[in-house]
Amino acid sequence: MEGTTTGPNRTGGAMNADGIASMLEAVEELSPLGPINTLLMDIERQRYIKESEAVGSIPPPLSTPKSAGKRTKGKTATLSMDLLLDKLGERIAFERTGTRLYGALITKYLALVNSGETGLPSSSTGEAALDTLSRIRTQELQHFQMLNRCVKELGGDPTAQPPCADVTGTASSGLLQVVTDPRTTLAQSLNAVLTAELTDNAGWELLGELAELAGQKQLAAPFAAALAVEEEHMAIVQLWLRALIIDAPGTPAV
């Protein structure tokens, strides 16, 4: 079912042999006798795709960007600016979700640590895991705030929901559901956060390239700095996830 997390029951234990046999019998009884022809359904879906409108549109700028004089004239420059604002809105939505992801991860970590079920290794600098989680959450929030300022400087509205922000909000909502689900383990939650970090790193790389194409070279430095921070986040989450999977198999954290 959409919006739920499937997997073994952490409280009820493994299914017994009789239960497995009953499930296999149901599969044999209820499975179709032959292959199902989905051609008509596929044709109908294709028709919907062809006839549907876009998710949304780029909101018109509230003002002329301060750096407008540096932009290349012509249609290409206008399209690049529209696309840049769309992708800036996408990153705003994603960094907002990232802040919430780490907030939820802190809650889950505290619950498991306080019950004595798990722990995470400290960083190479000796920073405690909880301090690292709190720092990462703060940095995600700082990226969100920085992106809001960038949109304002470009004459856009950071509170608007451009198409890419709408799409990424839907895509990342499942990751947030995994981490906030009380049934998921710490390792499962870290795996969801790692998925977010991989996407986030790729997003910052692309955003830097789009800023160059749109003639907004003044954004290159803050975007590169954000990418470097996100690369560190990804490395930390990978380290933690590996430590749990390799060193603590069979524990409640995994």
C-alpha positions in Angstrom: 0.0 0.0 0.0 1.3 3.5 -0.9 2.6 5.5 2.1 3.4 2.5 4.3 6.5 0.6 5.0 6.6 -3.1 4.4 8.8 -5.7 5.9 9.2 -8.1 8.8 7.1 -7.5 11.9 9.6 -6.2 14.5 7.4 -7.2 17.4 5.6 -10.4 16.1 8.7 -12.2 14.9 9.0 -14.3 11.8 6.0 -16.0 10.1 5.6 -19.7 11.0 5.6 -22.5 8.5 1.8 -22.9 8.4 1.4 -19.2 7.6 3.9 -19.5 4.7 2.1 -22.5 3.4 -1.2 -20.7 3.5 0.2 -17.8 1.6 1.6 -20.1 -1.1 -1.7 -21.8 -1.5 -3.5 -18.5 -1.9 -1.0 -17.5 -4.6 -1.8 -20.7 -6.5 -5.5 -20.3 -6.1 -5.8 -16.6 -6.9 -3.1 -16.1 -9.6 -4.5 -15.6 -13.2 -4.4 -18.6 -15.4 -2.4 -16.8 -18.2 -0.5 -13.6 -18.8 -2.6 -10.4 -18.4 -2.8 -8.2 -21.5 -2.2 -4.5 -20.4 -2.1 -3.1 -23.9 -5.4 -1.2 -23.6 -4.3 0.2 -20.2 -1.0 1.3 -21.6 -2.6 3.0 -24.6 -5.0 4.9 -22.2 -2.1 6.0 -20.0 -0.2 7.2 -23.1 -3.2 9.2 -24.1 -3.4 10.9 -20.7 0.3 11.7 -20.9 -0.1 13.3 -24.4 -3.2 15.3 -23.4 -2.2 16.4 -19.9 -1.0 19.9 -19.0 2.3 20.6 -17.3 2.7 20.4 -13.5 2.8 24.2 -13.3 4.5 27.3 -14.6 7.4 29.5 -13.6 6.0 32.5 -11.6 6.8 35.9 -13.3 9.7 37.8 -11.6 8.8 40.3 -8.9 11.5 42.6 -9.9 14.5 43.0 -12.3 17.5 41.1 -10.9 20.4 43.2 -9.8 22.7 41.3 -12.2 20.5 41.6 -15.2 23.0 43.7 -17.1 25.5 40.9 -17.0 23.1 38.5 -18.8 23.3 37.6 -22.5 20.4 39.1 -24.5 18.0 36.9 -26.4 15.6 34.1 -25.9 18.3 31.6 -24.6 19.2 33.8 -21.7 15.6 34.2 -20.7 15.0 30.5 -20.8 18.1 29.9 -18.8 16.9 32.4 -16.1 13.5 30.7 -16.0 15.1 27.3 -15.7 17.5 28.6 -13.0 14.6 30.0 -10.9 12.8 26.7 -11.4 15.8 24.7 -10.2 16.4 27.1 -7.3 12.8 26.5 -6.2 13.5 22.8 -6.4 16.6 23.0 -4.2 14.6 25.2 -1.7 12.0 22.5 -1.5 14.6 19.8 -1.1 16.6 21.6 1.5 13.4 22.2 3.5 12.8 18.5 3.4 16.4 17.8 4.3 16.1 19.9 7.4 13.0 17.9 8.4 14.7 14.6 7.5 17.6 15.2 9.9 15.2 16.5 12.6 13.3 13.2 12.3 16.5 11.3 12.3 17.6 13.0 15.5 14.3 12.0 17.2 14.7 8.4 16.2 18.4 8.3 17.2 17.5 9.7 20.7 14.7 7.2 21.1 17.0 4.3 20.3 20.0 5.5 22.3 17.9 6.3 25.4 16.5 2.7 25.2 20.0 1.3 24.9 19.4 -0.2 21.5 22.0 1.5 19.4 24.7 4.1 18.9 26.6 5.6 16.1 30.4 6.1 15.8 31.9 9.5 16.4 33.5 11.4 13.6 37.3 11.4 12.9 37.5 14.7 14.8 35.8 13.2 17.9 32.5 15.0 17.4 29.7 13.0 19.0 27.1 11.5 16.6 24.3 13.6 18.1 26.3 16.8 17.7 27.0 15.8 14.1 23.4 15.2 13.4 22.5 18.6 14.9 25.2 20.3 12.9 24.0 18.8 9.6 20.4 19.8 10.3 21.6 23.4 10.9 23.6 23.4 7.7 20.6 22.1 5.7 18.6 25.0 7.1 21.4 27.4 6.2 21.3 26.2 2.6 17.5 26.7 2.6 18.0 30.3 3.8 20.8 31.0 1.4 18.7 29.8 -1.6 15.8 32.0 -0.5 18.2 35.0 -0.6 19.5 34.0 -4.1 15.9 33.9 -5.5 15.2 37.3 -4.1 18.4 38.8 -5.6 17.3 37.4 -9.0 13.9 39.1 -8.7 12.0 35.9 -7.9 9.6 34.9 -5.1 11.1 32.2 -2.9 7.7 31.4 -1.4 6.4 30.4 -4.9 6.1 26.7 -5.8 7.6 26.3 -9.3 7.1 23.0 -11.2 10.4 21.3 -10.2 9.7 22.2 -6.5 6.3 20.6 -6.7 7.8 17.4 -8.3 10.7 17.1 -5.9 8.3 17.7 -2.9 6.3 14.7 -4.0 9.4 12.6 -4.7 11.0 13.3 -1.4 7.9 12.9 0.7 8.4 9.1 0.6 11.9 9.5 2.2 10.4 11.5 5.0 7.7 8.9 5.6 10.5 6.2 6.0 12.4 8.2 8.6 9.3 9.3 10.6 7.8 5.7 10.6 8.2 4.4 14.1 8.7 0.9 12.8 11.7 1.6 10.7 15.2 0.9 12.1 18.0 3.4 12.3 19.8 1.7 9.4 16.7 1.8 7.3 16.3 5.5 8.1 19.9 6.2 7.3 19.5 4.5 3.9 16.6 6.8 3.1 18.7 9.8 4.1 21.6 8.6 2.0 19.2 8.5 -1.0 18.4 12.1 -0.3 22.0 13.1 0.0 22.9 11.4 -3.3 20.1 13.4 -5.0 21.1 16.6 -3.2 24.7 16.4 -4.3 23.7 15.9 -7.9 21.3 18.8 -7.6 23.9 21.2 -6.3 26.3 20.3 -9.2 23.6 21.0 -11.8 22.5 24.2 -10.1 26.1 25.6 -10.4 26.2 24.8 -14.1 22.8 26.5 -14.7 24.0 29.6 -12.8 26.9 29.9 -15.2 24.7 29.4 -18.3 22.3 32.1 -17.0 25.1 34.5 -16.6 24.9 34.5 -12.8 28.5 33.7 -12.0 28.2 35.4 -8.6 26.3 32.4 -7.4 29.1 29.9 -8.3 31.0 30.4 -5.0 28.0 29.9 -2.6 26.8 26.9 -4.6 30.2 25.3 -4.7 30.5 25.8 -0.9 27.1 24.2 -0.4 28.1 21.3 -2.6 31.3 20.7 -0.5 29.2 20.6 2.7 26.7 18.2 1.2 29.5 15.9 0.1 30.6 15.8 3.7 27.1 14.9 4.8 26.9 12.1 2.3 30.3 10.7 3.5 29.1 10.8 7.1 25.8 9.0 6.4 27.6 6.4 4.3 30.1 5.8 7.2 27.3 5.4 9.7 25.2 3.1 7.5 28.2 0.9 6.8 29.1 0.7 10.5 25.6 -0.5 11.4 25.3 -3.0 8.6 28.8 -4.4 9.0 29.4 -4.1 12.7 26.0 -4.5 14.2 24.0 -7.1 12.2 21.1 -8.6 14.0 20.7 -5.7 16.4 17.5 -3.5 16.7 19.4 -0.7 14.9 19.6 -2.8 11.7 
